[in-house]
Amino acid sequence: MAQTKIAEASANQAQPPERTISYVEAGVEALREEMQRDPTIFYIGQGIGPRGGNWQQTRGLCAEFGEERLRDTPISEVGQVGVGIGAAMAGSRPIVDIVFMDFMLETCGILIQQASTTYYVSNGKIKVPLLVRAAMGGVRSSGPHHSHTLYNFFVHIPGLEVVVPATPNDVKGLLKTAIRNDNPVLFLEHKGLYGTKGAVPAEEYLIPFGKAVVRRSGSDVTLVAVSLMVSRALEAAETLAKSGISVEVIDPRTVAPLDRGAILNSVAKTGRLAIVDEAYAACGFSAEVAALVAEEALDELDAPVRRICALPAPHAFSPSLDGHLRPTADKIVSAVSEMMKR
């Protein structure tokens, strides 16, 4: 009995204390730890110095590391990324903050033509360990210039890795992995998630790219959801459970690379698939997942694949119209309920 109590006490001591911190705090913590570890890391962007960024995503870091390593830049996204690419090729590990993902479009030429191809065209002699960080998604009916979810554009390009974390735990673990990556990485955080909170271990950890996570197990239908839509899918799953429909929610965490096996394994179990994505459906991630299952698991399906995405119209300033355009938990419940009738 005494030995059992001692064993239980040791086990309790071995468990690190569980902390609850916010999505944005998890990112700041990852940055601090990595900048302390590696002096070649520096961070540039608009308002990320003493002000701490639009979302407080670099809060306190300028005071700690100085303006040589956290430097405010003019409003020139292509200039920021150009500096980052050159510095990465020269041996640094730059982090470039674009603030709003919408304005990553200004950088497409050099991201696609230079950052993604340099390692290949140099026959592996030149690495580009560049991290481009941006906030995406619609909040507060911000209209068509500050609401896009455009990660699909970059998933199309070989040589770019694309990360879409949905929880504080994933922000920290994936951001640390991204910073240490020798390839150009786009790290895309949804603005609607910054204030959310979750458990984040205090000890060192990294999350590998290309490993999806099952957020909820189920047997009737698979929901593959990205970023903020993970919480929408989980909310819908709770509602659907009340009517006896068991939903499995898969969070890819990274869309390039994509954990294809996790999706296929889930579909083999449930026989139904819906993809929930705030991006537009046409030629997007939802189409890619649907094609993957059609090509490799068609015989597993008991119903056609459904895509629950933003409607094909510019984001609106009107709250009611903007809410109508984007996926909601109610829309997911309606689509899944319809699937179950087939």
C-alpha positions as CSV (number, residue, x, y, z in Angstrom):
1,M,0.0,0.0,0.0
2,A,2.8,2.4,0.9
3,Q,4.6,1.6,-2.3
4,T,1.4,2.3,-4.3
5,K,1.1,5.7,-2.6
6,I,4.7,6.5,-3.3
7,A,4.2,5.5,-7.0
8,E,1.1,7.7,-7.2
9,A,2.9,10.6,-5.6
10,S,5.8,10.2,-8.1
11,A,3.5,10.1,-11.0
12,N,1.7,13.2,-9.8
13,Q,5.1,15.0,-9.4
14,A,6.1,14.0,-12.9
15,Q,3.0,15.6,-14.4
16,P,3.8,19.2,-15.5
17,P,1.2,21.8,-14.3
18,E,-1.4,22.5,-16.9
19,R,-1.6,26.1,-17.9
20,T,-4.4,27.9,-19.7
21,I,-3.2,30.8,-21.9
22,S,-4.5,32.5,-24.9
23,Y,-3.8,31.9,-28.6
24,V,-1.9,35.1,-28.9
25,E,0.1,34.5,-25.7
26,A,1.1,31.1,-26.9
27,G,2.6,32.7,-30.0
28,V,4.5,35.3,-28.0
29,E,5.9,32.6,-25.8
30,A,7.1,30.5,-28.7
31,L,8.8,33.6,-30.2
32,R,10.5,34.5,-26.9
33,E,11.8,31.0,-26.4
34,E,13.1,30.7,-30.0
35,M,14.7,34.1,-30.0
36,Q,16.5,33.3,-26.7
37,R,17.7,30.1,-28.2
38,D,18.9,31.3,-31.6
39,P,20.5,34.8,-32.1
40,T,20.1,34.5,-35.9
41,I,16.3,35.0,-35.6
42,F,15.0,38.5,-36.2
43,Y,11.4,39.8,-36.7
44,I,10.3,42.6,-39.0
45,G,6.8,44.0,-39.9
46,Q,4.5,46.9,-39.5
47,G,4.0,48.0,-35.9
48,I,5.5,44.9,-34.4
49,G,8.2,46.8,-32.4
50,P,7.4,48.9,-29.3
51,R,3.7,48.8,-30.1
52,G,3.6,44.9,-30.1
53,G,1.6,44.4,-33.3
54,N,-2.0,44.9,-34.3
55,W,-3.0,41.8,-32.4
56,Q,-0.3,42.1,-29.6
57,Q,1.4,39.2,-31.3
58,T,4.9,40.5,-30.4
59,R,3.9,42.1,-27.1
60,G,7.0,42.7,-24.8
61,L,9.5,41.3,-27.2
62,C,11.0,44.6,-28.4
63,A,11.8,45.6,-24.9
64,E,13.5,42.3,-24.3
65,F,15.4,41.9,-27.5
66,G,15.8,45.4,-28.8
67,E,14.9,47.1,-32.1
68,E,17.8,45.4,-33.9
69,R,15.9,42.1,-33.7
70,L,12.3,43.5,-33.8
71,R,12.2,46.2,-36.4
72,D,9.3,48.2,-37.6
73,T,9.1,48.5,-41.4
74,P,7.4,50.8,-43.8
75,I,4.1,49.7,-45.4
76,S,5.7,47.6,-48.2
77,E,4.8,43.9,-48.0
78,V,6.9,43.1,-51.0
79,G,9.9,45.0,-49.5
80,Q,9.5,43.1,-46.2
81,V,9.4,39.7,-47.8
82,G,12.3,40.6,-50.2
83,V,14.5,41.5,-47.2
84,G,13.4,38.3,-45.5
85,I,14.3,36.1,-48.5
86,G,17.7,37.7,-48.8
87,A,18.5,37.4,-45.1
88,A,17.4,33.8,-45.1
89,M,19.6,33.0,-48.0
90,A,22.5,34.7,-46.2
91,G,22.1,32.5,-43.1
92,S,19.6,34.3,-40.8
93,R,16.2,33.1,-39.7
94,P,13.9,36.0,-40.5
95,I,10.2,36.2,-39.5
96,V,8.2,38.6,-41.6
97,D,4.8,39.8,-40.3
98,I,2.4,40.8,-43.0
99,V,-0.4,41.7,-40.4
100,F,-3.3,41.0,-42.8
101,M,-3.0,38.0,-45.1
102,D,-4.9,39.9,-47.8
103,F,-1.8,41.9,-48.5
104,M,0.3,38.8,-49.0
105,L,-0.9,39.0,-52.6
106,E,1.6,41.9,-53.0
107,T,4.4,39.4,-52.3
108,C,3.3,36.6,-54.6
109,G,5.9,37.2,-57.3
110,I,8.9,36.8,-55.0
111,L,7.4,34.1,-52.7
112,I,6.5,31.9,-55.7
113,Q,9.4,32.7,-58.0
114,Q,12.2,33.0,-55.5
115,A,11.5,31.7,-52.0
116,S,9.8,28.5,-53.1
117,T,12.3,27.7,-55.9
118,T,15.8,28.7,-54.6
119,Y,16.6,25.4,-52.8
120,Y,15.6,23.5,-56.0
121,V,17.4,25.7,-58.6
122,S,20.5,25.8,-56.4
123,N,20.6,22.0,-56.2
124,G,20.2,22.2,-52.4
125,K,23.1,24.6,-51.9
126,I,21.0,27.5,-50.8
127,K,18.3,27.2,-48.1
128,V,15.5,29.7,-47.5
129,P,14.5,29.4,-43.8
130,L,11.9,32.2,-44.1
131,L,8.8,32.4,-41.9
132,V,6.0,34.6,-43.1
133,R,3.3,35.2,-40.5
134,A,-0.1,36.8,-41.1
135,A,-3.6,37.0,-39.7
136,M,-6.5,35.8,-41.9
137,G,-10.2,35.5,-41.8
138,G,-13.3,37.6,-41.4
139,V,-14.1,39.3,-38.1
140,R,-16.2,42.4,-37.2
141,S,-17.5,42.6,-40.8
142,S,-14.2,44.2,-42.0
143,G,-15.1,44.1,-45.7
144,P,-13.3,42.8,-48.8
145,H,-9.8,44.1,-48.1
146,H,-9.2,42.7,-44.6
147,S,-11.2,39.5,-44.4
148,H,-9.8,37.0,-46.9
149,T,-8.7,33.4,-46.1
150,L,-6.3,33.0,-49.0
151,Y,-4.0,30.2,-47.9
152,N,-5.3,28.1,-50.8
153,F,-3.3,30.2,-53.2
154,F,-0.1,29.1,-51.6
155,V,-0.9,25.4,-51.1
156,H,-0.8,25.2,-54.9
157,I,3.0,26.0,-54.9
158,P,5.6,23.3,-54.3
159,G,8.3,24.5,-51.9
160,L,6.0,26.4,-49.6
161,E,4.8,24.9,-46.3
162,V,1.5,26.3,-45.0
163,V,0.4,26.1,-41.3
164,V,-3.1,26.9,-40.0
165,P,-3.2,26.4,-36.2
166,A,-6.6,26.2,-34.5
167,T,-5.6,26.1,-30.8
168,P,-3.1,27.8,-28.4
169,N,-1.3,24.5,-28.0
170,D,-0.8,24.2,-31.7
171,V,0.2,27.8,-32.2
172,K,3.2,27.3,-29.8
173,G,4.3,23.9,-31.0
174,L,3.9,24.6,-34.7
175,L,5.4,28.1,-34.5
176,K,8.5,26.7,-32.9
177,T,8.7,24.0,-35.6
178,A,8.2,26.6,-38.3
179,I,11.0,28.8,-37.0
180,R,13.4,25.9,-37.1
181,N,12.4,24.8,-40.6
182,D,14.8,25.2,-43.4
183,N,12.0,25.8,-45.9
184,P,9.8,28.9,-46.4
185,V,6.8,28.6,-44.2
186,L,3.5,30.6,-44.2
187,F,2.1,30.6,-40.7
188,L,-1.5,31.8,-40.9
189,E,-3.5,32.6,-37.8
190,H,-7.2,33.4,-37.8
191,K,-8.1,36.8,-36.2
192,G,-11.1,35.2,-34.6
193,L,-8.9,32.9,-32.5
194,Y,-6.5,35.3,-30.9
195,G,-8.5,35.7,-27.8
196,T,-9.4,32.0,-27.3
197,K,-7.7,30.1,-24.5
198,G,-6.5,26.5,-24.1
199,A,-4.0,24.3,-22.3
200,V,-0.4,24.8,-23.3
201,P,2.4,22.8,-21.7
202,A,5.1,24.8,-19.9
203,E,7.9,22.5,-21.0
204,E,9.6,22.5,-24.4
205,Y,7.7,20.8,-27.2
206,L,7.4,20.9,-31.0
207,I,4.6,19.7,-33.2
208,P,5.7,18.1,-36.5
209,F,4.2,19.3,-39.8
210,G,2.0,16.9,-41.7
211,K,0.3,15.4,-38.6
212,A,-3.4,15.9,-38.3
213,V,-5.3,15.6,-35.0
214,V,-8.7,14.1,-34.3
215,R,-10.5,16.8,-32.3
216,R,-13.5,14.6,-31.8
217,S,-14.1,10.9,-32.5
218,G,-17.2,9.8,-34.3
219,S,-18.6,7.0,-36.5
220,D,-21.2,8.5,-38.8
221,V,-19.6,11.4,-40.7
222,T,-16.1,13.0,-41.0
223,L,-15.7,16.7,-40.8
224,V,-12.4,18.1,-42.0
225,A,-12.2,21.6,-40.7
226,V,-9.5,24.3,-41.0
227,S,-8.4,27.0,-38.4
228,L,-11.5,28.8,-36.9
229,M,-13.8,26.3,-38.6
230,V,-12.5,23.6,-36.2
231,S,-14.5,25.3,-33.4
232,R,-17.5,25.7,-35.7
233,A,-17.3,22.0,-36.6
234,L,-17.0,21.0,-32.9
235,E,-20.0,23.2,-32.0
236,A,-22.0,21.5,-34.8
237,A,-20.9,18.1,-33.7
238,E,-22.3,18.8,-30.2
239,T,-25.7,19.7,-31.7
240,L,-25.8,16.8,-34.1
241,A,-25.0,14.4,-31.2
242,K,-28.3,15.3,-29.6
243,S,-30.1,13.9,-32.6
244,G,-28.0,10.7,-32.6
245,I,-25.5,11.7,-35.3
246,S,-21.9,10.8,-34.4
247,V,-19.4,13.3,-36.0
248,E,-15.6,12.9,-36.2
249,V,-13.7,16.2,-36.5
250,I,-10.3,16.2,-38.2
251,D,-8.0,19.2,-37.9
252,P,-5.2,19.0,-40.5
253,R,-3.1,21.7,-38.6
254,T,-0.9,22.0,-41.7
255,V,-2.4,22.0,-45.2
256,A,1.0,21.7,-46.9
257,P,2.1,19.1,-46.1
258,L,-1.3,17.4,-45.6
259,D,-1.9,14.3,-43.5
260,R,-3.7,12.4,-46.2
261,G,-3.7,9.2,-44.2
262,A,-5.7,10.7,-41.3
263,I,-8.4,11.8,-43.7
264,L,-8.6,8.6,-45.5
265,N,-8.6,6.5,-42.3
266,S,-11.5,8.6,-40.9
267,V,-13.6,8.3,-44.1
268,A,-13.0,4.5,-44.1
269,K,-14.6,4.5,-40.6
270,T,-17.5,6.9,-41.1
271,G,-18.4,6.5,-44.8
272,R,-19.2,10.2,-45.2
273,L,-17.2,13.4,-45.6
274,A,-17.8,17.1,-45.4
275,I,-15.1,19.8,-45.5
276,V,-15.6,23.0,-43.6
277,D,-13.5,25.9,-44.8
278,E,-13.8,29.7,-44.6
279,A,-12.0,29.9,-47.9
280,Y,-14.0,29.8,-51.2
281,A,-14.8,26.4,-52.5
282,A,-13.6,26.8,-56.1
283,C,-10.2,25.3,-56.7
284,G,-9.5,25.3,-53.0
285,F,-8.5,23.1,-50.1
286,S,-12.0,21.6,-49.9
287,A,-11.8,20.6,-53.5
288,E,-8.4,19.0,-52.9
289,V,-9.7,16.9,-50.0
290,A,-12.8,15.9,-52.0
291,A,-10.5,14.9,-54.9
292,L,-8.2,12.9,-52.6
293,V,-11.1,10.9,-51.2
294,A,-12.7,10.4,-54.7
295,E,-9.4,9.1,-56.1
296,E,-8.4,6.9,-53.1
297,A,-11.5,6.0,-51.1
298,L,-14.5,6.3,-53.4
299,D,-15.8,2.9,-52.5
300,E,-15.8,3.9,-48.8
301,L,-18.4,6.6,-49.3
302,D,-22.0,6.1,-48.6
303,A,-23.0,9.6,-49.7
304,P,-21.6,12.4,-51.9
305,V,-18.9,14.6,-50.4
306,R,-20.2,18.0,-49.2
307,R,-18.2,21.3,-49.1
308,I,-19.3,23.9,-46.6
309,C,-17.3,27.0,-47.5
310,A,-17.7,30.8,-47.9
311,L,-20.1,31.8,-50.6
312,P,-18.5,33.1,-53.8
313,A,-18.9,36.8,-53.1
314,P,-16.6,39.6,-51.7
315,H,-16.7,39.9,-47.9
316,A,-19.2,42.4,-46.7
317,F,-19.3,45.4,-44.3
318,S,-22.9,44.5,-43.4
319,P,-22.8,42.2,-40.4
320,S,-25.9,40.3,-41.5
321,L,-24.7,39.8,-45.0
322,D,-21.2,38.9,-43.9
323,G,-22.6,36.3,-41.5
324,H,-24.6,34.9,-44.4
325,L,-21.5,34.5,-46.6
326,R,-19.4,32.5,-44.2
327,P,-19.8,29.0,-42.8
328,T,-21.6,28.7,-39.4
329,A,-22.4,25.9,-37.0
330,D,-26.0,26.0,-38.2
331,K,-25.0,25.5,-41.8
332,I,-22.8,22.6,-40.9
333,V,-25.6,21.0,-38.9
334,S,-28.0,21.4,-41.9
335,A,-25.5,20.0,-44.4
336,V,-24.6,17.0,-42.3
337,S,-28.3,16.2,-41.4
338,E,-29.0,16.2,-45.1
339,M,-26.1,13.8,-45.8
340,M,-27.4,11.4,-43.2
341,K,-30.7,11.1,-45.2
342,R,-29.0,9.6,-48.2
